[in-house]
Amino acid sequence: MASKTATTNRVTVISHDEMTEHLQLVQRTRNGSVFTSQHFSVVKSATFHIEDALEAMVPLRFHFMYVALVTEGRGEAVLNMQPMSVGEGDLFFANYGTIVGGGHTAPYLTYNGFSLTEEYLHMVYGNDIPGLFLDPERCLKARLTVAERTTFNSYLTTLLRLLHLPERNAVAVRSLFTALLNFVCSLCECHCKEQTSLGEGKSLQLSFYQLVRKTLSLKETFLSMPPAFL
């Protein structure tokens, strides 16, 4: 199978497909506790060794969003050239564009989480994507309460049950992802105010990006209208 990665200035850009394929080789999961597709993946009770999963591939840049709740273990990763320690109860969020460097130190970690591509994010939200998810390279963690961990895990359990149905409903899956992503966004805003705050320049940049997307959307709508309306 041909590699889906691209190398830019010695940093490997890794696609969602390749990352999920690689993790399937090094992580352990139970039957029914994982689902992968072209645009997203969902997993519960996954166990893997950080060095086995990433060290041979770094430095690399995520071409997808990754969210994980650590349920057992503790370790440290180098993200965007900064060390980040994670442990049991930490929710880890890495947006597309995050750069993973070398020097990971961790025993085996167990986690529940999901990943999705930027394309699927646009399918879920259209032009109303929350600012947190529009910011490339954004990477942060939040220490969750027991109730918040239970809620996050309940979302993943429901998603996996829905995805493993004989006849999957794509609209229902997107709706549940919307609720889950909104919950993740609220957790990050609640627990990571300093990490989620944007400077004036960054805020203007994101506002301009959102304006451009809405303008392009209106143009596409106008061009798709029947001749009678033009």
RAFENQUI-V386360 format. One record per backbone hydrogen bond with DSSP energy under -1.0 kcal/mol. CO is the residue of the C=O (numbers start at 1). NH is the residue of the N-H. Records with the same first field share a line. If there is no record, write none. Layout:
# RAFENQUI-V386360
CO = NH ; NH
This chain:
# RAFENQUI-V386360
6 = 13
8 = 11
11 = 8
12 = 61
13 = 6
14 = 63
15 = 19
16 = 20
17 = 21
18 = 22
19 = 23
20 = 24
22 = 25
23 = 27
28 = 47
30 = 33
33 = 44
35 = 42
39 = 117
40 = 37
41 = 115
42 = 35
43 = 113
46 = 111
47 = 28
48 = 109
49 = 53
50 = 54
54 = 57 ; 58
59 = 12
60 = 100
61 = 14
62 = 97
65 = 116
66 = 94
67 = 114
68 = 92
69 = 112
70 = 89
72 = 110
75 = 86
76 = 105
77 = 84
78 = 101
79 = 82
82 = 79
84 = 77
86 = 75
87 = 90
89 = 144
90 = 70
91 = 142
92 = 68
93 = 140
94 = 66
95 = 98
96 = 137
98 = 62
99 = 80
100 = 60
105 = 76
109 = 48
110 = 71 ; 72
111 = 46
112 = 69
113 = 43
114 = 67
115 = 41
116 = 65
117 = 121
118 = 122
119 = 123
120 = 124
121 = 125
122 = 126
125 = 128
135 = 138
138 = 95
140 = 93
142 = 91
145 = 149
146 = 150
147 = 151
148 = 152
149 = 153
150 = 154
151 = 155
152 = 156
153 = 157
154 = 158
155 = 159
156 = 160
157 = 161
158 = 162
159 = 163
160 = 164
162 = 165
169 = 173
170 = 174
171 = 175
172 = 176
173 = 177
174 = 178
175 = 179
176 = 180
177 = 181
178 = 182
179 = 183
180 = 184
181 = 185
182 = 186
183 = 187
184 = 188
185 = 189
186 = 190
187 = 191
188 = 192
192 = 196
193 = 197
199 = 203
200 = 204
201 = 205
202 = 206
203 = 207
204 = 208
205 = 209
206 = 210
207 = 211
208 = 212
209 = 213
210 = 214
211 = 215
212 = 216
213 = 217
214 = 218
215 = 219
216 = 220
217 = 221
218 = 222
219 = 223
220 = 224
222 = 225
226 = 229
227 = 230
